[in-house]
Amino acid sequence: MIESQRLRAHLKLHLADGVGAVLFKRLIEAFGDVELAAAAGSAQWQRVPGIGPKTAEALAAVGDEQVDAELAAAEKHGATILCRADDRYPAALANIPDPPAVLYVRGTLEPADAIAMAIVGSRRCTYYGLEQAERFGQLLGRAGFTITSGGARGIDTAAHRGALAGGGRTVAIMGCGLCHTYPPENAKLFEQILAERRGALLSELPMQTTVLGGSFPTRNRIISGLSLGVLVVEAGQRSGSLITANEAAEQGRVVFAVPGRVDSPLSQGANQLIRNGAIMAQDLDDILEHLGEVGSKMMAAPLPVAETAAAVALAGHERLLFDALAANPLSLDELVRTTGVESGPAASAMTMLVLKGLVAQQPGNVFARKSWPEGKPSSRPSAGL
């Protein structure tokens, strides 16, 4: 745990208007130490590139009273403040080009959270997008990944819920200070994460910072920075999720995208990512096979198909057809004869089972059940990989 004086020095710099992650980093590089930087004066601060009289004045204006108020707000809302010098600060995040100077955390961050995948997408989304975000959140959560996302409406919310449903952990990176809950309708979801000790709410913004549009794009680098890769589920051409995908690519993370309808404006961004080289993700294996040693270890232990079916709620034609594959692979014609489902609805249901990762299509229009990695968080590979 970082000592009190160094934490206060971090906050003095961090709370100054106009000092973001880039200027904070320059201050530390210029003075060699956070306490020396905090104790400097206006003339010295203005020698740092990017700091003019206005920012120097803002630095001088942050006194002990403001720092005390920030510490009190964090304590009141159960938030821990982490600086880069703190051994609890996520190592993956510390290594991005512009890491947050300070992280506010409600809940728990664990070493195993280093095995994380981001799932992002539009706030305004289709039922298909919600279904896929929750499905991948559940699959990845069961496989042992911590799911990171932005806690926003739509795809983010579905991804967090999927992670919890799959028995996994999830971290929501907020676009406001942790004194606030945004969006307000997610209050119960956030409290579930905290009450069950299944993850954390995280922000780089001072505690009292309200919801500001400009805060959301900058927080996207944290979502990708905490993760091994980013999965874009549904996004229009101007979606903020594409900013996260770009940040991920610049940080050396793997970018995945779920294909969407070619005639849907809400799928244009995700489909464009695939055309530009993002990895198309239709099931869990598509992700694991591109994550190197981590993916290989998570693919090592197959999950019995009976448990696989239980992981995803099936009904109607999908349930009938899936059950018919319990003993052996069958062709579509054989499935139609066995179940009595007409060929058109049967073909549509089999397509959905393939998209859900429950069934694999083999040559000759033959279908077989799939199995996938053990889904218990305790089976994760070491976070030191």
Secondary structure, DSSP 8 states (H G I E B T S, - for coil): ---HHHHHHHHHHHTSTT--HHHHHHHHHHHSSHHHHHH--HHHHTTSTT--HHHHHHHHH--HHHHHHHHHHHHHTTEEEEETTSTTS-HHHHTSSS--SEEEEEE---GGGGSEEEEE--SS--HHHHHHHHHHHHHHHHHT-EEEE---TTHHHHHHHHHHHTT-EEEEE-SS-TTS-SSGGGHHHHHHHHHTT-EEEEESS-TT----TTHHHHHHHHHHHTSSEEEE-S--TT-HHHHHHHHHHHTT-EEEE----TT-GGGHHHHHHHHTT-EE-SSHHHHHTTSHHHHHHHTSSB--HHHHHHHS---HHHHHHHHHTSSS-EEHHHHHHHH---HHHHHHHHHHHHHTTSEEEETTTEEEE---B---GGG---TT-
